[in-house]
């Protein structure tokens, strides 16, 4: 601890210079907690592989598995803001809000004529009606579950930074 006013002034200047970086670090670690909470909720709703079946058909007729994820972007230092992003957005929207009843038509493939769907029982058809899916609120639940731990991380990071700048606990 400082012994006089001059030492206190030096410590306060040091603390004020380190607050910008400390705030950015705290916001980054907080966003990571939210991201982990959202992905944990996704794994419970969609499975551990974070993949939704039969998404990712290309116009060439090939199938590529689409894995769901999340990330965040940081902007600023003193007034740092983290933006948590769902990747890819379309799959997350279906998990969050569900899908209404819709028709599934065959993919366009120039090599095959007739444009029919092949069913598992060996039959063919020109299309089917998908009954839709109920919303699971995966994103909302993940954010809600991550809020308390994220705020604890934010507070702990700021307190730790302030303690370091005053030479306490190091």
LOLOBA-140981 format. One record per atom (N, C-alpha, C): residue number from 0; x, y, z; chain; atom name. Coordinates in steps of 0.1 Angstrom, whole numbers. Each point is the difference from the previous one (the first is absolute). Layout:
BEGIN
   num       u       v       w   cadena   atomo
   NUM       X       Y       Z        A      CA
...
! end
This chain:
BEGIN
   num       u       v       w   cadena   atomo
     0       8     -12       0        A       N
     0      -8      12       0        A      CA
     0       9      12       0        A       C
     1      -5      11      -6        A       N
     1       8      13       0        A      CA
     1       2       6      14        A       C
     2      12       6       2        A       N
     2       3       6      13        A      CA
     2      -3      15       0        A       C
     3      -2       6     -11        A       N
     3      -3      14       0        A      CA
     3      -8       4     -13        A       C
     4      -4      13      -1        A       N
     4      -8       4     -11        A      CA
     4       6      -2     -13        A       C
     5      13       3      -1        A       N
     5       7      -2     -13        A      CA
     5       0     -14      -5        A       C
     6       2     -10       9        A       N
     6       0     -14      -4        A      CA
     6     -14      -4      -4        A       C
     7     -10       6       7        A       N
     7     -14      -3      -4        A      CA
     7      -3       5     -14        A       C
     8       4      12      -3        A       N
     8      -2       6     -13        A      CA
     8       6      -9     -11        A       C
     9      12      -5       3        A       N
     9       7      -8     -10        A      CA
     9      -8     -13      -2        A       C
    10      -5      -6      11        A       N
    10      -7     -13      -1        A      CA
    10     -14       3      -7        A       C
    11      -6      11       2        A       N
    11     -13       3      -7        A      CA
    11       2       2     -15        A       C
    12      11       7      -3        A       N
    12       3       2     -15        A      CA
    12       3     -14      -6        A       C
    13       7      -8       6        A       N
    13       3     -14      -5        A      CA
    13     -13      -8      -2        A       C
    14      -9       1      10        A       N
    14     -13      -7       0        A      CA
    14      -8       5     -12        A       C
    15       0      14      -2        A       N
    15      -9       5     -10        A      CA
    15       6      -3     -14        A       C
    16      13      -2      -2        A       N
    16       6      -4     -13        A      CA
    16      -4     -15      -3        A       C
    17       0      -8      11        A       N
    17      -3     -14      -3        A      CA
    17     -15      -4      -1        A       C
    18      -9      10       3        A       N
    18     -14      -3       0        A      CA
    18      -5      -4     -14        A       C
    19       5       7     -10        A       N
    19      -5      -3     -14        A      CA
    19       3     -15      -4        A       C
    20      12      -4       2        A       N
    20       4     -14      -3        A      CA
    20      -8     -10       9        A       C
    21      -1       4      13        A       N
    21      -7      -9       9        A      CA
    21     -14      -1      -4        A       C
    22      -6      11      -4        A       N
    22     -15      -1      -4        A      CA
    22      -1      -9     -12        A       C
    23       9       2     -10        A       N
    23      -1      -9     -12        A      CA
    23       2     -15       3        A       C
    24      10      -2       9        A       N
    24       2     -14       4        A      CA
    24     -12      -6       8        A       C
    25      -6       8       8        A       N
    25     -12      -4       8        A      CA
    25     -12      -3      -9        A       C
    26      -2       9     -10        A       N
    26     -11      -2     -10        A      CA
    26       2     -12      -8        A       C
    27      13      -3      -4        A       N
    27       3     -11      -8        A      CA
    27      -3     -13       7        A       C
    28       5      -1      13        A       N
    28      -3     -12       8        A      CA
    28     -14      -2       3        A       C
    29      -8      11       2        A       N
    29     -14      -1       2        A      CA
    29      -7      -5     -13        A       C
    30       4       5     -11        A       N
    30      -6      -5     -13        A      CA
    30       3     -15      -2        A       C
    31      12      -4       4        A       N
    31       3     -14      -1        A      CA
    31      -9      -9       9        A       C
    32      -3       5      12        A       N
    32      -9      -8       9        A      CA
    32     -14      -1      -7        A       C
    33      -5      11      -6        A       N
    33     -13       0      -7        A      CA
    33       1     -10     -11        A       C
    34      10       0      -8        A       N
    34       2      -9     -12        A      CA
    34       0     -14       5        A       C
    35       7      -3      10        A       N
    35       1     -14       5        A      CA
    35     -14      -5       5        A       C
    36      -8       9       7        A       N
    36     -13      -3       5        A      CA
    36     -10      -3     -12        A       C
    37       1       8     -10        A       N
    37      -8      -2     -12        A      CA
    37       3     -13      -7        A       C
    38      13      -3      -2        A       N
    38       4     -12      -6        A      CA
    38      -3     -13       8        A       C
    39       0       2      14        A       N
    39      -4     -11       8        A      CA
    39     -15      -3      -2        A       C
    40      -8      10      -1        A       N
    40     -14      -1      -2        A      CA
    40      -3      -6     -14        A       C
    41       8       4     -10        A       N
    41      -1      -6     -13        A      CA
    41       3     -15       0        A       C
    42      11      -4       7        A       N
    42       3     -14       1        A      CA
    42     -11      -8       6        A       C
    43      -7       5      10        A       N
    43     -11      -7       6        A      CA
    43     -12      -1      -9        A       C
    44      -2      10      -8        A       N
    44     -12       0      -9        A      CA
    44       2      -7     -14        A       C
    45      13       2      -5        A       N
    45       2      -6     -14        A      CA
    45      10     -11       0        A       C
    46       6      -4      12        A       N
    46       9     -10       0        A      CA
    46      15       5       1        A       C
    47       8      -9       5        A       N
    47      14       4       3        A      CA
    47       8       5     -12        A       C
    48      -4      -5     -12        A       N
    48       8       3     -12        A      CA
    48      -4      14      -6        A       C
    49     -11       6       6        A       N
    49      -4      14      -4        A      CA
    49      -4       1     -15        A       C
    50      -5     -11      -6        A       N
    50      -3      -1     -14        A      CA
    50     -15      -3      -1        A       C
    51      -7       6     -10        A       N
    51     -14      -3      -3        A      CA
    51       0      -8     -12        A       C
    52      -7     -11       0        A       N
    52       0      -9     -11        A      CA
    52      -7       6     -13        A       C
    53       5      -3     -11        A       N
    53      -6       3     -13        A      CA
    53       0      15      -3        A       C
    54       9       8       6        A       N
    54       2      14      -4        A      CA
    54      13       1      -7        A       C
    55       1       8     -10        A       N
    55      13       2      -6        A      CA
    55       0      -6     -14        A       C
    56     -11      -2      -6        A       N
    56       0      -6     -14        A      CA
    56       4      11      -9        A       C
    57       9      -3      -9        A       N
    57       5      10     -10        A      CA
    57      -8      -2     -13        A       C
    58       1      10      -9        A       N
    58      -7       0     -12        A      CA
    58       5     -11      -9        A       C
    59      12      -5       2        A       N
    59       6     -11      -8        A      CA
    59      -6     -13       4        A       C
    60      -8      -1      11        A       N
    60      -5     -12       5        A      CA
    60       8      -7      11        A       C
    61      11       5       3        A       N
    61       9      -5      10        A      CA
    61      -5       4      14        A       C
    62       3      -7      10        A       N
    62      -4       3      14        A      CA
    62      12       3       8        A       C
    63       0      11       7        A       N
    63      11       4       9        A      CA
    63      -6       3      13        A       C
    64       5      -6      11        A       N
    64      -5       1      13        A      CA
    64       3      15       5        A       C
    65     -10       6       6        A       N
    65       1      14       5        A      CA
    65       0      -1      15        A       C
    66      11       4       6        A       N
    66       2       0      14        A      CA
    66      -4      14       6        A       C
    67      -8       0      10        A       N
    67      -5      12       7        A      CA
    67      11       4      10        A       C
    68       1      13       2        A       N
    68      10       6       9        A      CA
    68      -4      14       4        A       C
    69       8       6       8        A       N
    69      -2      14       4        A      CA
    69      14       6       2        A       C
    70       0      13      -1        A       N
    70      13       8       2        A      CA
    70      -4      14       4        A       C
    71      10       8       2        A       N
    71      -2      14       5        A      CA
    71      10       9      -6        A       C
    72      -4      12      -2        A       N
    72       9      11      -4        A      CA
    72       1      11      11        A       C
    73      12       5       2        A       N
    73       2      11       9        A      CA
    73       3      13      -7        A       C
    74      -6      11       5        A       N
    74       2      13      -5        A      CA
    74       3       9      12        A       C
    75      11       8      -2        A       N
    75       3      10      10        A      CA
    75       9      -5      11        A       C
    76       4       9       9        A       N
    76       8      -4      12        A      CA
    76      -7       5      13        A       C
    77       0      13       2        A       N
    77      -6       6      12        A      CA
    77     -15      -3       1        A       C
    78      -7       1     -11        A       N
    78     -14      -3      -1        A      CA
    78      -2     -12     -10        A       C
    79       7     -11       4        A       N
    79       0     -12      -8        A      CA
    79     -14      -7      -1        A       C
    80      -3      -4     -12        A       N
    80     -13      -7      -2        A      CA
    80       3     -13      -7        A       C
    81      -6     -11       5        A       N
    81       2     -13      -7        A      CA
    81     -14      -3      -6        A       C
    82       1      -5     -13        A       N
    82     -12      -4      -7        A      CA
    82       1     -15      -2        A       C
    83      -9      -8       6        A       N
    83      -1     -14      -1        A      CA
    83      -7      -3     -13        A       C
    84       5      -9      -8        A       N
    84      -6      -3     -13        A      CA
    84      -2     -15      -2        A       C
    85     -12      -3      -5        A       N
    85      -3     -14      -3        A      CA
    85       5      -3     -14        A       C
    86       6     -12      -2        A       N
    86       6      -4     -13        A      CA
    86      -4     -14      -3        A       C
    87      -6      -3     -11        A       N
    87      -7       9      -9        A      CA
    87     -14       4       5        A       C
    88      -4      12      -3        A       N
    88     -12       6       5        A      CA
    88     -13      -8      -2        A       C
    89      -1      -5     -12        A       N
    89     -13      -7      -4        A      CA
    89      -3     -12       9        A       C
    90      10      -8       3        A       N
    90      -2     -12       8        A      CA
    90      -4       5      14        A       C
    91       7      10       5        A       N
    91      -4       5      14        A      CA
    91     -14       5       0        A       C
    92      -4       7     -11        A       N
    92     -14       5       0        A      CA
    92     -10     -11       1        A       C
    93       3     -12      -6        A       N
    93      -9     -11       1        A      CA
    93       0      -6      14        A       C
    94      12       0       6        A       N
    94       0      -5      14        A      CA
    94      -7       9       9        A       C
    95       1      13      -2        A       N
    95      -6      10       9        A      CA
    95     -15       1      -2        A       C
    96      -4       2     -13        A       N
    96     -14       3      -3        A      CA
    96      -8     -12      -6        A       C
    97       6     -11      -3        A       N
    97      -7     -11      -7        A      CA
    97      -2       3     -15        A       C
    98      -7      -9      -6        A       N
    98      -3       2     -14        A      CA
    98     -15      -4      -3        A       C
    99      -6       8      -8        A       N
    99     -14      -3      -3        A      CA
    99      -1     -11     -10        A       C
   100     -12      -5      -2        A       N
   100      -3     -10     -10        A      CA
   100       5       5     -13        A       C
   101       7      -9      -8        A       N
   101       5       4     -13        A      CA
   101       1     -12      -9        A       C
   102       0       3     -13        A       N
   102       2     -10     -10        A      CA
   102      15      -3      -3        A       C
   103       4     -12      -1        A       N
   103      13      -4      -4        A      CA
   103      -1      -5     -14        A       C
   104       7       7      -9        A       N
   104       0      -5     -14        A      CA
   104      14      -6      -4        A       C
   105       1      -8     -10        A       N
   105      13      -6      -4        A      CA
   105       9      11      -4        A       C
   106      13      -2       3        A       N
   106      11       9      -5        A      CA
   106       1      -1     -15        A       C
   107       3      11      -6        A       N
   107       2       0     -15        A      CA
   107      13      -6      -3        A       C
   108      -1     -11      -8        A       N
   108      12      -7      -4        A      CA
   108      -1      -3     -15        A       C
   109       8       6      -8        A       N
   109      -1      -1     -15        A      CA
   109       2     -14      -5        A       C
   110       8      -8       7        A       N
   110       3     -13      -4        A      CA
   110     -12     -10       2        A       C
   111      -9       3       9        A       N
   111     -11      -9       3        A      CA
   111     -13       6      -5        A       C
   112      -7      -7      -7        A       N
   112     -13       5      -6        A      CA
   112     -12      -3       9        A       C
   113     -10       7      -1        A       N
   113     -12      -2       8        A      CA
   113      -1       7      13        A       C
   114      10       4       6        A       N
   114       0       8      12        A      CA
   114      -9      -6      11        A       C
   115       4     -12       5        A       N
   115      -7      -6      10        A      CA
   115       8      -3      12        A       C
   116      -6      -1      12        A       N
   116       6      -4      12        A      CA
   116       0     -15       1        A       C
   117      11      -6       5        A       N
   117       0     -14       3        A      CA
   117      -1      -2      15        A       C
   118     -10      -8       3        A       N
   118      -3      -2      15        A      CA
   118       7     -12       5        A       C
   119       1      -2      13        A       N
   119       7     -11       6        A      CA
   119      -6     -13      -3        A       C
   120     -13      -1      -3        A       N
   120      -7     -12      -3        A      CA
   120       1      -4     -14        A       C
   121       8       8      -8        A       N
   121       2      -3     -14        A      CA
   121      -9       7     -10        A       C
   122     -10       7       5        A       N
   122     -10       7      -8        A      CA
   122       6      13      -4        A       C
   123      -7       7     -10        A       N
   123       4      13      -5        A      CA
   123     -12       9       2        A       C
   124       3      13       0        A       N
   124     -11      10       1        A      CA
   124       5      14      -5        A       C
   125      -9       9      -4        A       N
   125       4      13      -5        A      CA
   125       2      10      11        A       C
   126      -4      -3      12        A       N
   126       2       9      12        A      CA
   126      -7      -6      12        A       C
   127       4       6      11        A       N
   127      -7      -4      13        A      CA
   127      -2      13       8        A       C
   128     -10      -1       9        A       N
   128      -2      11      10        A      CA
   128       7      -3      13        A       C
   129       9       9       4        A       N
   129       7      -2      12        A      CA
   129     -10       6      11        A       C
   130      -2      -7      11        A       N
   130      -9       5      10        A      CA
   130       4      12       8        A       C
   131      13       4      -1        A       N
   131       6      11       7        A      CA
   131       6      -5      13        A       C
   132       7       9       7        A       N
   132       6      -4      13        A      CA
   132      -3      11      10        A       C
   133      -1      -5      13        A       N
   133      -3      10      10        A      CA
   133      13       8       4        A       C
   134      -2      12       5        A       N
   134      12       7       4        A      CA
   134       6      -5      13        A       C
   135      14      -1       1        A       N
   135       6      -5      11        A      CA
   135       6      11       9        A       C
   136       1      12      -5        A       N
   136       5      12       7        A      CA
   136      15      -3       5        A       C
   137       8      -6      -8        A       N
   137      13      -4       3        A      CA
   137       9      12       4        A       C
   138      -1      10      -9        A       N
   138       9      12       2        A      CA
   138      -5       7      13        A       C
   139     -13       3       2        A       N
   139      -5       7      12        A      CA
   139       4      -7      13        A       C
   140      -2     -14       0        A       N
   140       3      -7      12        A      CA
   140      15       0       3        A       C
   141       8       0     -10        A       N
   141      15       0       2        A      CA
   141       4      14       6        A       C
   142      -6      11      -6        A       N
   142       3      13       6        A      CA
   142      -4       1      14        A       C
   143     -12      -5       3        A       N
   143      -6       1      13        A      CA
   143       9      -8      10        A       C
   144       4     -12      -4        A       N
   144       8      -8       9        A      CA
   144      14       6       2        A       C
   145       5       7     -10        A       N
   145      14       5       1        A      CA
   145       1      14       7        A       C
   146     -11       6       2        A       N
   146       0      14       6        A      CA
   146       6       1      13        A       C
   147      -4      -8      10        A       N
   147       6       1      13        A      CA
   147      15      -3       0        A       C
   148       5     -11      -6        A       N
   148      14      -3       0        A      CA
   148       8      11      -8        A       C
   149      -6       5     -10        A       N
   149       7      10      -8        A      CA
   149       2      13       8        A       C
   150     -10       4       7        A       N
   150       1      12       9        A      CA
   150      10      -2      11        A       C
   151       1     -12       5        A       N
   151      10      -3      10        A      CA
   151      14       1      -6        A       C
   152       2      -5     -12        A       N
   152      13       1      -6        A      CA
   152       4      14      -3        A       C
   153     -10       8      -5        A       N
   153       3      15      -2        A      CA
   153       4       7      12        A       C
   154      -7      -2      11        A       N
   154       3       6      13        A      CA
   154      14      -4       5        A       C
   155       2     -13      -1        A       N
   155      13      -6       5        A      CA
   155      12       6      -8        A       C
   156      -1       1     -13        A       N
   156      10       5      -8        A      CA
   156       4      15       3        A       C
   157     -11       8       2        A       N
   157       3      14       3        A      CA
   157       6       1      14        A       C
   158      -5      -7       9        A       N
   158       6       0      14        A      CA
   158      15      -4       0        A       C
   159       3     -11      -8        A       N
   159      13      -5      -1        A      CA
   159      10      11      -6        A       C
   160      -5       6     -11        A       N
   160       8      10      -7        A      CA
   160       3      12      10        A       C
   161     -10       4       7        A       N
   161       1      12       9        A      CA
   161      10      -4      11        A       C
   162      -1     -12       5        A       N
   162       9      -5      11        A      CA
   162      15       0      -5        A       C
   163       1      -5     -13        A       N
   163      14       0      -5        A      CA
   163       6      14      -2        A       C
   164      -8       9      -4        A       N
   164       5      14      -3        A      CA
   164       4       7      14        A       C
   165      -6      -5      11        A       N
   165       4       6      13        A      CA
   165      10      -9       7        A       C
   166       4     -11      -7        A       N
   166      10      -9       7        A      CA
   166      -5      -9      11        A       C
   167     -13      -2       0        A       N
   167      -6      -8      10        A      CA
   167      -2     -14      -5        A       C
   168       4     -10       7        A       N
   168      -2     -14      -4        A      CA
   168       9      -5     -11        A       C
   169      11       7      -3        A       N
   169       9      -5     -11        A      CA
   169      12      -5       6        A       C
! end
